[in-house]
Amino acid sequence: AKTFDIHISGGEYNVAANLADCFGLKTGIASAMVDNGIGELVEATVRQMGVQSFYKRFKNDGVRGPNIAT
């Protein structure tokens, strides 16, 4: 591959991010979050959009969830 694009998306995030961006509302999400590089990217993107986050954290063992970015 010559390029690799990552797009952060998901039901809760899409609604919260668009309400915050379009209407300036205070929004938040509660979700599972995996402790790895992809999880860090998701967290940064959520913060960048102005969405408050509440996470239940899980270690990544490569087998069990949460199934983020699959």
CORUR-V903043 format. One record per residue. RES is the residue in one small letter. PHI is phi in degrees with one decimal (* if undefined). PSI is psi in radians with two decimals (* if undefined). D_LAST is the distance of its C-alpha to the last C-alpha in whole Angstrom. Layout:
res=<RES RES>
phi=<PHI PHI>
psi=<PSI PSI>
d_last=<D_LAST D_LAST>
This chain:
res=<a k t f d i h i s g g e y n v a a n l a d c f g l k t g i a s a m v d n g i g e l v e a t v r q m g v q s f y k r f k n d g v r g p n i a t>
phi=<* -96.8 -139.2 -147.0 -109.9 -118.0 -121.1 -85.2 -157.1 159.1 -51.0 -64.8 -64.1 -57.7 -65.2 -62.7 -65.2 -70.9 -65.2 -68.1 -73.5 -76.7 -113.9 68.4 -79.5 -82.1 -129.8 -153.9 -133.5 -121.5 -158.7 -77.5 -140.3 -89.3 -89.2 -157.7 -61.2 -66.3 -59.9 -63.9 -65.1 -61.2 -57.6 -63.6 -67.3 -60.3 -61.4 -60.2 -83.1 82.6 -98.3 -73.7 -122.3 -133.2 -117.1 -98.5 -90.8 -133.2 -73.8 -96.0 -110.1 81.8 -123.8 -90.6 -63.2 -72.1 -88.6 -101.2 62.8 -114.0>
psi=<2.46 -0.38 2.81 2.00 2.40 2.26 2.13 2.23 2.84 2.70 -1.00 -0.78 -0.79 -0.80 -0.88 -0.78 -0.73 -0.64 -0.69 -0.76 -0.86 -0.69 -0.04 0.40 2.67 2.11 2.87 2.81 2.62 2.20 2.91 2.60 2.29 2.47 1.51 -3.07 -0.68 -0.73 -0.70 -0.68 -0.75 -0.83 -0.77 -0.70 -0.72 -0.82 -0.75 -0.57 -0.04 0.40 2.26 2.41 2.54 1.95 2.51 2.02 2.52 2.47 2.60 2.07 0.12 -0.09 -0.96 2.79 -3.05 2.64 1.44 2.41 0.72 *>
d_last=<18 20 18 15 14 11 12 12 12 12 15 17 16 17 20 21 21 23 25 26 26 28 30 30 30 29 25 23 20 19 16 14 13 12 15 13 14 10 12 15 14 13 16 18 17 18 21 22 22 24 22 24 21 21 19 19 17 16 16 13 14 11 12 12 10 10 6 6 4 0>
